[in-house]
Amino acid sequence: MEAPSMDTIYQAINALYDNPNPNEKEKASRWLGEVQKSIHSWKVADQLLQQKKDVHSCYFAAQTMRSKVQHNLSELPQEAVVSLRDSLVAHLEGISPETSSAIVTQLSLALADLALQMTSWSNCVGDLIKLFSNKNDFVLLEVLTVLPQEIDSSSLKLGENRREEIKSELRANSQLVTFFLKECLNSSQSTNIALKIVKCMTSWIQVRAMSIQEVPQNAVIGFSLQVLRDHNSINLLHSAASDCICAILHCLEDNNNNTEVEKLLFDSVSSLEESYHMAVAHEEEEKAANYAGVFTELAETFLEKIILCAANGNAHFAMRSLELSLVCVGHHDYDVAEITFNLWYRLSEEVYERDYQPLTDVFKPHIERLIEALARHCQCEPDHTQLPDEGDEFYEFRMKVMELIKDVVFIVGSSSVFRQMFAVLQADLPWEQTEAALFIMQSVAKNILPEEYEYVPKVVEAILSMPEGTHPAVRKTCILLLGELCEWIERHPECLEPCLQSLIGALQDQTLANAAATALQNICAACRSHAAPHAATLLRAARRADELSLAPRAAAALLRALAAAVGRLPPEQLALAMREAAAVQLEGLRELLAREAEPRRGTRSDPVLWLDRLAALFRDVDAPAGPAAHPCLPAFRDAWPVVHEVMNKYSREGRIMERACRSVRFMVRSTGRHAAPLLPALAQALPVLYAVRAHSCLLYLAAVLADALADPADATAQRALARLLHALLPPALTLLAAPEALRDNPDTVDDLYRLCVRYLQRSPGALLAAEGVLPQLLSLGARACALDHRDANCSLMKFLHDLARIANSTREDDRQVKEAISATLTQYGETLTFALLEASVLHLHSYMLSEVAEVMLELVWWQKRAGADWLASALRRLSRAPPAATDHQCWQFHQYAIRAEKCKEMTRLLRDFARLYR
């Protein structure tokens, strides 16, 4: 791109912000984006900032400067970086109080990001204070705020060494900054400046630059507490003050060895209860939420000490923080209550891990009050006629409540909660309170002991005898509760028939159908043997799925219920029932095959509708295997030709092909090795379909066939599987050989290596018999190590791990396989080790490194026995240009890695080492 003229730049900026034509705006945006990427944007941004023509051009320039410093600083020679710093300082010095805050923030971020990357700028904090203090405190506050925040920015690859260097510099200057903030606080009456001061202090606290010991003397922390005591303070300042106190409490949790500071902060924060009540009385929801955040952080800070004291039979002074959090749970706005949820999860985890009944009993009153308050929050609005829909905020909140109650209920006991809610049902209350009590029951129903005879029978009886006029929301929750009581019903089979009849009746009401189908699925899955005699009734209901206009999800759930029930029928009856149930779905597919209509998603003209129902049917059948032909095999034989025709007709439709493969997958899984007679047809069809369009789901299905049907004793199956593999691998490897193919086809990488894993486990001879394939897979694998796609990376690492483990195996039963793999590893092991190490430090997320660690561990063990040191060679090849590990850190990593014995050790080593490059 040639250097653009300033006139053209201004015209483009005007078009972006002022032109009413959206096409012109889009065109200007694209062009300006190209300008920002070019080397000329440094000069363009500098000139725009000097000319200060208008707000839009200045903001574009500031944002460009920030982006270039963050991502493209390496474009500038070293001497130009110093000039850039001086230029940014000059621009910031020229800022006036009237300048847009967005421009100030972008320029401050640019200077902060430059300081963090400019290793030659020692003591940048001290220099910045000298440069700006008494000249432009407002700008200095902004720079000092964003500087600590940018240290851990994922956009800046500083490396752990530089991060630690900067943090040490911040700690060394903390008193200077504290003094500067105190002076600003004393000299300014501006709320805006006070807001900046508090935010700046929070930023420094969050990176642990401020000492806990200095809290009592810290003027900004004192000011923040004062702001929180005054419920009339401005909202923005109140929020900033609460963030500041939460930050210092979080630090206190990690440095909890100073009793004096602990007591001071606890007393200061707990004294805010009256201010909270005043905020509630004045209906200031935002401030109430701020107090809830502070009280919750207070409780989490002291939680370990509270539990330790309680376990020893004592009461810690901070126990009151749990009471304060419960007060916030009682707030009328459920958003405020939700702020406390993490505290209760942590409390539950700590109590559960200790498994000490006297300790559990200590917290029973708190959890009882929590559940009672949550039941109130789960009440719907009285004028609503239905429960909230999925995706609705209130629906999401109720789901979070359900998960929380399931987590904490062991503290009080499920039966106790059931009893507590049953008492609510006994009273003559409005429908919304009744429904909320039933919803809480639904949360704990699966934890109810099957021997419970006092309350559950009464609840079940009440649900089954519900009058027709019952509010629809109450009926729906009752149905869902019935489904959650499936394990109790399994132990009380006399309840099963009326439950099934009631739920099948509810299928006719479209507002209840989805809940009824889900409940039927749960009950039939839990009561398979008892449900078998009712299979005919369920089959009749399944046949009427379209007549009842069931939604796709409800119809699939109904078929899964049917499958669970028929699975316990005698083999002849099971075979007949499966063929009948499958025939309905196959008839729908045949109709589509006979017509030329375009598929319409979610309608009867969509093959996915019928394929999903077939998948649901075979997924849950769980028929006991025996020596005779599998009772599901006749239905599979009926289904495969039709599904194959569907795949041929819609071979270019990815969504339909994926669902077709999924349905066949469940057919194969349900019948197991009994499906071997169908293997030749399947193995012949998949490569033909893959040649038309390389859908990765076909590779996945081939992996399923290998896993389910590979049998060393069945030569025919082994030959069919070998032919299948040898037909699929060449086109898949060719597809992935293109320069950008790995990034563009991560699903193919995932399913290809999953396929190879299955063959390695079930039929290694077939994989090794394909000439030149194993070296190709390792060469491709070395390239694919850097692919930042979780599933693809997981499958690749599983393949490499299993390969190396076979090479490390001491078993003598398959020496030929081991020798072939060892020979290939000898050739590619060094390349692979470097690829794994480079991917770990430069490309992969830290959560993906545990799989890499498993491979590295196997490779290290193998190379030690082979007398090689690929790891040392890989470390030497890594870049030493910052950010990077030092020679000593590389040596240290090597020493620990070659001695590692467990995956956890290697994972920790890789994660710590990777941080040096990020």
N, C-alpha and C positions, 0 to 999 in steps of 0.2 A: 504493500500500500504506500503510495506517495504521500508526502507531508501535505495535509489539507490546509487551505487558507483559513484564517481566523473568521473571515466573513462567512465562509461555508459552515464553519462550526456553529456560529451564532444562528444562522438560518435553520440548521438542523435542530438546535435546542429550542428555538421558537416553535418549530413545527411539532416537536415532541410535546410541548406544554400548552401551546395556544391554538394549534390548528384543529378545527372541529371535525375534519375528515379523518375517520379512524384508520383508513388505509395509509394516509400520509404520516400519521403518528407512528404506525407500525414500521413504515419504511425508514423514518428518521431514527427510531429506536434501534433497528438493526444496524444502520450505518454507524451510529454513535457507538454501538457495542463493538464494531470492528475497529473504530478509532481507539477505543480503550485498550484493545488487545495489542495494538501496534506500538512500536518503539517511539513513535512521534507523540504519544499521549503524555509523556513526561513534560515535554516543552509546552504542549497545548494547555495542560492543566495549570502549569505555572503562569502562563500568560493570562489565562482567564482570571486567575486569582489576583494578579497584579492590576488588571484593568477594572475589576469589580463593577462590571456593567449592570448586572441585575442579579436577583436572588437565584434564579434558575441556573444561570451560567456558573455562578459561584458554587452552587450545590453540586452541579455536574462535575466541576473541577475538583472539589474537595473529595467527592465520592470516588472519582477516577484516581486521585492521588493515593487515597487509602487502599484501593484495590491493587494498584500497581506495587505499592510498598509491601503489601501483604503477600502477593503472589509472584511478582516479577522483579524483585530487587536485584536478582542476579544479572539482569540485563545491563546494569550500570557498572562501569569500572569503579574501583575502590575510591579513587580521588573524587569521583562524581557523587559518591554517597555522602561525603562530608559537606559538599555544596548543597545537596538536597536537604540535609539536616538544617543547615543555616537558613535555607529558603523557607522551610516549614516553620522554623522559629520566627522568622520575619513576618510571615503571613499571620501567625497566631498573635504576635505582638500588636499587629495592626487591627485586631478585632475589637469592635466596640460593643457596649451592652445591647445595642439595637440589632446586632448581627443575629441571623437565624440560628437557633440552638442546634439544628440539624447540621449546619455547616461547621459550627464549633466542634461538635462531636466527631464528625468525619475527619477533620484536620487533626484533632487531638489523637484519634485512633491511628492516623498515619504517622504522627510523631512517636507515639508509644510503640507501634509495631516496628518502626525504624530503630528505636533505642534498644528494643529487645533483640533485634537481629544484628546490631552493630557492635560486635564484640570489642572493637577498639575504643568504644565510648565507655570508659570506666567511670563509675560513680555518676551515672546519668541523672539519678534522682537529685543529688546535691546540686548538680549543674542546673537542672531545671528550676529548682527553688531559687537559686541565685539569679537566673535569667528573668524569671517572671514575678517574683515576690516584690511587692510595693509598686509594680508596674501594671500587672493585669492578673489580679488574684483569681478572677472569675475563670480565666483560661487555665491557670495553674491548677485550680481545683478539678477542672475537667480532665486534664492530662493525668494528674495523680490518681484520679478515679479509674480511668480506663487502663492505665499501665498494669496494675496487678491483675485486672480481669483478663487481659490478653495473654498472660503468661501460659495459661493452660488452654488457649484457643486451639481447636483442631486445625484451623486454617494456617497457623504458624508452626512449621516443623522446627522447633528450637532445639529439641533433644534434651534429655534429662540433665546433662551436665550444665548446659546453658541455663536451664530453668533453675537449677539449684544455685548457680552463680548469681542470678538475678534476685532470687529470694533471699540469699545471704545479704545482698546489697540493700534490699528493702528493709530487712531486720536491722542492719547497721544504721539506717537513716530513720528508723521509726520514731525516735524521740524528736528529731528535727521536724518530721511531718506532724507529729502530735502537737508540738509547740505552734507550728504554723496554723493548724486547724483551730487551736484554742484562741490564737490571736485574731483569726478571721471571725470566730464566734463572738468574741468580745467587742470587735470594732464595727460589726455590721448589724443593722436592725432588719435587713432584708430577709423575708421568708425564703426567697429563691436561693439566696446565698446559704442560709441555714440548711436547706434541703441538699445543696451540693456538698456541704461539709459532712453531713450525716452519711450521705452515699459514699463519699470518699473514705471515711473511717470504716464503713462496712466492707468496702473493697479490700482494704488493708487487713482487716481482721480475717476475712475469708481465706487469704493466702497465708495465714499464720505469721504475719509480719509484726503483729502487736503482741507484747508480752502480757500474759494473764495476770502477772504480779502487779501490773500497773493499772489494772481496772479501777481500783478505788480512787486513783488520782486523775483518771481520764475524763476530761471536761466534756468531750463529745458524748461519751456513754452516759454521763450524768445528765446532759441535756436531753438525750433520747428518752431516758426514763421520765424526765420532767414533762416532755411532750406527751408521753403515753398516760401520765397521770391526769392530764387535762383532756377530757373527752371532747372539748370544744375546739381543739387544735385542727388546723387545716388537714384535709384528707391525705394529700400527697406527702406532707411532712410526717403525718401519723404513720403512714405505710412505711416510709423510709426508716423511721425510728424503730418500728417493730422488726424490720429486717435487720437492723443493726444489733438489737438485743438478741434476736434469734442467732445471729452469727457468733456473738460472743458466748452464748450458751452452748453452741455447737463446739466451739473451741474448748470450753470448759469440760465437755464430755471426754475429750481426748487428753486433757491435762488436769485430771481430777485429783490432784494431790495437794491442793491448797484449800484447807477447810475454811479459812477466814474469808477468802474471795467467794467460795461456794455459798457460805451462809449469807454474805452481803447480797449477792445476786438473787438468791432464793427469796430473801425477805423483801427485796426491792420489787421483784416481779410479782410475788404473791400478793403484795399490797395493791396491785392493780385491779383486784376483783371488783372493788366498788366502782372504779372507772368503767369497767366492762358493763356493769349493771346500768350505769348512767347512759352508756351508749345504746344499750338495748331499749331503755325507757324512751330515748329520743329517736328511736328507729334508725340509728346510724349503722346500717348493715356492714358497710365496708370496715368500719372501726371494730365492730364486734368480731369480724373475721380476723382482723389483725391481732386482737387480744387472744382469740382462740389459737392462732399460730404460735404466739409467745408462750401461752400456758402449755400447749402441747410440747413445744421444744423444751420447756422447763422440765416436764415430766420425763421426756426421753433422755435428757441429760443425766438425770438422777436415777433412771430406771434400774440399772444394774445394782446400784447401792441399795435402793429400796428393796429389791428382791433378795439381795444377800442378807440384809438385816432381817427381813421377814422369815427367811429360811432358818435363821438362828433364833427365832422367837422374839425379835425386837422390832420396834417401829422406827423407821428413819424419819428425820424431821421433814423430808421432802415428800412423804406419803400424801400430804395435802395437795400436791400438784395433780394427783389423779382426780381428786375431788374437783379441782378447778377445771380440768378437762371435761369432766362429766357435766359440770355446769354449762359448758359450751355445747355439749351434745344436746342439752335441753333447749337450746335456742330454737325459735320457731322456724328458722330458715335451714333447710337440710344441707345447704352448701357449707354453712358454718360447722355443722356436726361432722361433715365429711372430712374436714381438716384434721380431725383427731384420729382418723382411722388407722394410720400407720402406727400410732402409739399402742393401740389395742392388739394389732398384729404382733408387734414386738413383745408386748407383755405375754401374750399367748405362747409365743415361741419359747421365751425364757422359762415360763412355768412348765410347759410341756417337756422341755429337755431335762429339767430337774426331776420330774416325776416323783414329787414328794407331797403327799396328801395334805399335811398341815399347811404347807405353803400354798397349795391350790385353794384351800379353804379361806385363806386371808383375803383373796381377791374375789370371792364369790359375791359379796355385796356390790362390788363395783360392776361386775359383769351383769348382774341382775338388773341394776339401774340402767346400764348401757342398753340392754335388749329392750327394756320397757320404753326407753326414750326412742329407740330406733323403730319400734312398732308404731309409735305416734307419727314419726316422720314418714312412714310408708303409707299413711292414709291418703287415699285419692281425694280429689275435690268432690264435694257432695253432689254437684250438678253434672258430673261426668257419667256417661252411660256405659263406658267401656274402660278396660285397663289401658295404661299407656302402651303405645306401639313400640316395637323394637326400634332403637335409634333415638327415641325421645329421651330427653335429659332425665326426666323422672324415672323412666324405665331403667336407664343405666344406673341411676342412684340405687334403685331397689335391688338390682343385680349385685351391686357392690355391698349392700347391706346383707344380702343372702350369703355371699362369700365370707364376709366378716363373721357373721353369726356361726356359720359352719366351722370356722377356725377357732372361735373362743368358747363354743358351747360346752366343751368337755369340762370347763372350769365349774359350771353350774349343773351340768347334766341335762341331756336332752329331755328326759322325762319331766324334769322340773320345769323346763320352758314350756313343754306341751301342757303341763298342768296349769301353769301361769296363764297361758293363752286360752285354755279351755274355760277358765273362770271368766274371762272376758266374754266368751261366746254365750255363757249362761245368762248374762244380763241382756235386757231389751235395749240394744244400742243401734245407732244409725248404721246403714249398710257399710259405710267406709271404714268404721272401726272394726266391724265384724270381719271384713275382707282383710284388713291389715293383720289381725290376729291369725287368720288362716294362712296368710302369707308367711308369717314368722314360723308357724307350725310346719309349713312346707319346707322351710330352710333346714329344719332339724329332723324331719320325718325319717330319713334314711338311717339316722343314728339311734332310733328308738329300738329298744330291745324287743325281740320277737315275743318275749314272755309277758309284755305289758298287756294287762287285761282291764285296767281300771278306766282309762280315758280313750284309748284308740278305738275300741269297739263302739263306743258312744259316738265318736266323731264320724266313723265310717257309716254307721247307721243313719246319722243325721244327713250326711252327704247323699246317701242313696235315697233318702225319703224327702229330698228337697222339693218344695212345692214349685209349680211351673212359674209362678210369679216372682220367684227370687231374682234379685238384681243380677243382670248378666255378668258383671265383674265378679260377684261373689261365686256364681256358678262356675266360672272359668277357673278361679283360684281353687275351688273345691276339687275340680277335676284334676288339676295339676298336683294338688296335695295327695289325692288318691294314687296317682302315679308314683309319687315319692314314697308312699307307704308300701311299695311293691314287696319289699323283703318281709314286712310284717304279714302281708297277705299270703305270702308263700308258706308261712307257718300256720296260717289259719285258712285252709282251702275252702272252708264252708262259705267264705266271703267272696270267693273268686267269681262264681257264676253271676251273682247280682251285680258285681263290679263291672264285669265284661258287658252285660246287657245294658247297664246304665251308660257306659262309655260309647258303645256302638250306637245307642240312641242319640247321644250327643253329637255324633258325626253329622247328623242331618241339619244341625244348626251351624251355618258357616262361621259365625263368630266364635264357636266353641270347638270346631272340627280339628284345628291344629293341636289344641291342648288335649283333646280326647285321643287323637292318634298317638301323640307323644306318651300319654299315660298308658295306653294299650301296649305300646312298645315296651315300656319299662316293666309293666306287670307280666307280660308274656315272657320276657327275657328272664325275669326272676322266678317265674312259676312254670317253666317249660313242661314238666311232666304233668302237672295239674291242668295246664292249659290245653294239652293235646286233645282231650275229648271235645273241646270247643272249637277245634280247627274248622269244622264245616261252617259254623256260624261266622268265623272270621273270614273264611273264603268267600262266603256270600257278600259280606261287607266289602271285601277287596274288589269283587266283581263290579260293585256299584260305585267305585271310586269316581268315575267320570259322571255318572248320573247324579251323584251328590255334589259335583263341582268342587271336589277337594283340591286344595292348593298342592303343587308338586311336592312340597316338603311333607305335608300331611299324608298324601298318598304313599310316599316312600316309607314313612313311619308305620303306616297301617300294614304294608307288605312285610316290613321287618317284624312286626308283631305276629303276623301269620307264619312267617318262616320260623320264628322261635317256637311257635305252638306245634307246627307240623313235624318239627325235628324229632319229636319224641313218639311219633306214630310208628306202628309196625312198618317194616320196610315196604310192603306192597302198597299200603295205604299212603305212606309218605311219597312214594314214587308217583302215584296217581295224583295226589294233591299238588305236588310240585309241577307236574305237567299241566294240570288245569290252571294253576295260578300263572304259570309262565305263558300259557296259550293266549291269555287275555292281552298280555303285553306284546306278544309276537304278532297277534292279529293287527294291533295298532301300527306296528312297524311295516307289516305287509301292505297295509292300505297306503302308507306313505311311499313305499317302493313302487306301487302301481300307478301313483300319480306323479306329476311333474311340478307340483306346487313348491314354491320356495319355503324353506323352514321358517316359521315364526316363533321366536323364543317364547317358551312358557305356555304354548298352546298345543293342541292335539296334533298340529302339523310339524311339531318339533321332535325329531327323533330322540333328542336328549331326554324328553319326558318319559318315554317308554324304556330307554336304556337305563335310566336311573332307577326305575321301578324293578327292572330285571336284576340290577346290581343289588338293590335292597333285599330282594327275595333270596338270592343265593348267599348274601353276606351273613345272614343270621341263622341259617338253617341248622347248623351244628348237629348233623346227624351222626350217631356213633358209627365208626368204621367197623367193617367186618370182612370176612374172607370173600363173601359173595359180592356181586356187582353193587356198586354204590347206588342207593335209591335215588340220588339226585342226577345220576348220569343220563337217564332217559330225557330229563328236562334239558340237560346240557346238549344232548344230541339234537333235540328239537330246535334249540336256540341258536347254535353255532351257524348253521347255513343262512339263517335270516340275518343275524348280526354281521356275518361276512358280506352279505349282499349290501347291507347298509354301509359298511366300510368301503366297499367298492364304489358305491354311488356317491358317497360324500368324502371321498379320499382326500380332497383338498381343503376340507373344513376342519380346522384344528380342534375346535370345541367338540364337535361331534365325534371325531376320531378318538379324542381323549376319553370321552364317556363310554364309547364302544369298547375300548381297551380295558377300561375300568370294570365294565360288566363282565367281560370274559375273564378278567383276573379273579373276580369273586366266584365265577363258575369253576375255575381251575382250583382255587383254594378250597372250595366246599367239597369237591370230589377227590382231591389229592391224587395219588398214583392210580386211582381207578380211572382217571381221565386219559391214561396212556393210549387207548385206541384212537383218540382224537388228535394225538400229537402230530402224526404225519401231515394231516390236513392243516393244522395250525402252523406247523413249521414251514409248510410250503406257501401258505398265504402271506405271512408277515413280510418276507423279503420282497415279494411282488408289490405289496402296498407301500413299502418303504422306498422302492424305486420310483413310484409315482410322486410321492411327496415325503420328505424325510422327517416325519413326525417322531419326536423323541419318545412318545408314549409307546410306540411299537417296540423300541429297545427295552423299555420298562416291562412290557408284557413278555418279551422273550426271556427276561431275567426271571420273571415269575414262573414261566414254563420250566426253566432249568432248575429252579429251586424246588418246585413241586414234583417234577416228573423224572429227574435224573435218578437212575437206578443202575448201579454197576452190574446187577444181575440181568438187566434187560438190554440186550445188545441192540435191538431195534430202536428203542428209545434213545440210546446213546448215539447211534448213527444219525437219527433225526435231529437231535440237539446239536451235534457237531456240524451238520449241514446248515442248520439255521444260523449258527454263530459265524461260520465261514462266509455265509451269504450277506450277513448284516455288517460285519466289521469293515470290509473295504470301503463301501460308500460312506460309512460314518466317519472313518479316519480321513478320507478324502475331503469330506465336508469341513472338518476341523483343521485342515492343513492350511487354509487361506489365512492371510495376515491378521485380519480382525475377527476371524471365525470364532475363536474362543469367547471373546467378549459378546459377540452377537448371538451365540448359541449355547448359553450356559446350561440350558435344560438337556441338550444333547450330551454335553460333558458329564452331567449328573447321571443320566440314564445309561450312557455308554460304560462308564466305570462301575456303575451298579451291576450292569450285565456281566462285566468281567469278574467282579467279586463273586457273583453267584456261580459262574463257571469254575472259578478258582476253588471255591468251596465244594461244589458238587460234581464237577466233571473237568478237573484240571487238564487231563489228557487232551480234551477237545481244544482248549485254549492254546496249549503249547504246540499242538499239531499244526496250527495255522502258521505257515512259513513266514518268518520275519515279523509276525504280529507283536510279539512281546517286546522286542526292541522299539518298535513304533509306538507302542503304548507307553513305554517309559520315556521315550523322547518327547512325546506329546505331553505326558504327565509333568515333565520338568518345566515345559512352557506354561502348563495350566496351573502350576503351584501358585502363581501370582494372581489367579482369578479370584476376585473379591465377591464371590457368590456362595452363600453358606452351603446350600444343598450340593452344588457341584464340587466344592472344596471337600465337603464331608465324604462324598462317594470316592473321590480321587484318593484321599488320605486312607480311607478304608482299604482300597485296592493295594496301595503301596505298603500299608501296614501288614496286610495278610500275605503279600508277596515276600516281604522281608522276614516275616515270622516263619514261613515255610523254610526259607533259607537258613534260619537259625535253629530249626527243629532238630532234635536229636533222634527222632523216630526213624526207623529203618524200613518202614513199610512201603515207601514210595521214593526210593533213592533217585530214580530217573527224573522225576519232577523236580526234586530238590537240586540236582546237579544242573538242570537246564536253567532254573531260576538263578542259582548262584553264578553261573557263567554270565548271564545277562546283567546281574547286579555288579559284577566285577567290571563290566564294560561301562555301565551308566551310573554307578554308585556315587562317584565324585561329582558328576554334573548334577545329580539329583540332590545331593547334600547341600551344594551351593544354592540350588534353586529353592530348596525348602528354607534355608537360612535367610536368603535375600527376601523371599516372600514374607517371612515372619517379621522382619524388621522394617520393610518398606511398604508392603501392600495389604496385608491381611489385618482385619480387626482383631483385637486382643482376645475376644471371645472365641475366635476360630483356632487359637493356638494350641488348645488341648489336643485336637486331632493331629496337628503337625507334630506335637511332642511325642505322640505314640509312635509315629513313623521314625522320628529322629532317634528315639530310644532303641528301636530295633536295628537301625542302620549303624549306630555307634557300637552296639554289641557285635554286629556282624563284622564290622571293619576291625575291631579289636582282635577277633579271632583270625582274621585274614592278614593281620600285620600291617594294615593300612591306617592312615590318619586323614581321612577326607575332611573332617571337621576343621582341623588346623589349616588345611589348604583353603577351605571355604572362607574362613575368617580372614586369611591374608588377602583374599580377593575382594572383600568388602571395602567400600570407599572409606577413606579416613578424613575426607573433607567434611567440616561441620555441617549439620549435626551428625556426630558419629561417636562410636566408642573409642577410647584411647587404646594404645597397645596393651597397657596393663589390664584394662577391663576386658579386652579380647582374650588375653591369657587366662584371666580369672574365670571367664565364662567357659573356656575350653576345659580347664581343670575340673570345674564342677560338673560339666556336661558329661565328660567321659567316666565320671564316677557315679552318675545318677542311676538309681535303680528303679525308681517308681515314676509313673507318668506325671504325678502331681509335682515332683521335683523338677522334671524337665519343663513342664508348663510354666512354672514360676520363673525358672531361669530364662526361658524365651520371652516371657512378658516383660521382665525387668530389663533384659538386653534390648528388646525392641524399643523401649521408652528412650533409650539413648539416641535413637535415630528419628524420633518423632517430635 
